[in-house]
């Protein structure tokens, strides 16, 4: 079960993350500001990748564990704002 989980969870999250990030840019009838949802998806993806590298004991570029913990709260705040802005825009 452990090996299956190590394959399925990143695969599922990778596909879901790409849909959240790219979907708003390719949506045909979406309101003008809906692309902010894609920006929010990018921000949460960066935070998730940084946390994933920390959980396996590796560092991604300059994302040390201390740096990730420093930026995680503002990153989640900005992500929430981007999602809210994207969903609230009426075009």
N, C-alpha and C positions, 0 to 999 in steps of 0.2 A: 504493500500500500504506500510506503514511503517513496519508492521510486516513481510510482504513478503520479503521486502528488507533486513531486519535483518537476515533472514534465507538464502536467495538465494546468497547474495554477499559473505558472509564467506564460504559458501559451494562451490561456483564456484572458488573463489580464493584459497581455500584449495586444491581442485583437481588440478587446474592449477599449483599451486606451487609444488605439489608432482610430477607432470609430468616433470616439468622443472628440479627439483632436481634429481629424480631417472632415468628419461629417458636416459640421457647420459651414465649412468653406465650399463644399460641393452641393449643399442644399439649394435647390432651384427656387422654391417659393418662400424661402425663409425671410423674415424681416431684415432690414439693413444691418442692425446691430447684433445679429445673431452670431456673428463671427467671434464675439467675445466669449462665447461658450467654448470655442476651440482654443482660445488663449488660456482659459481656465483649465481645460484638459491638458494643455502643455505644462502648466505650472504644477498640477497635481502629479503629472507623469514624472517631472524632474524630482519632486520630493519622494515619490515612490521608488524610483531607481536609486536614489541616494540611500534611502533606508534599506533597500534590498542588498546593496553592496555592503553596508555596515553589518547587516544580519549574517552575512557569510564571512565576515572578518576581513574584508578587503576594502580598499579605498578607491573611489572613482575620481580621477584627476585630483582636484584640490578639495574634494568633499570629505574632509576628515570627520570623525564622529562628533567632535566638538563644533565644527563649522555647521554640520547638518542640524544639530540641535539648536544652534544659534539662529539659523534661517528658517527652520521649520514652521514656527508660529506665524511670522510675517508672510511666508509663502502660502500657507493655508488661508490666511486672511485675504491676500490678494486673489487667490483662486476663488474664494467665495464671492468676492466682489465682482470678479469677471463673470462668473456664472450668473449672478443676480442681474448684472447689467445686460448680459446677453439675452436672458429670458424676459427681461422687463421691456426691452426695446420693441416698439410697435412698427418701426419702419417709417 
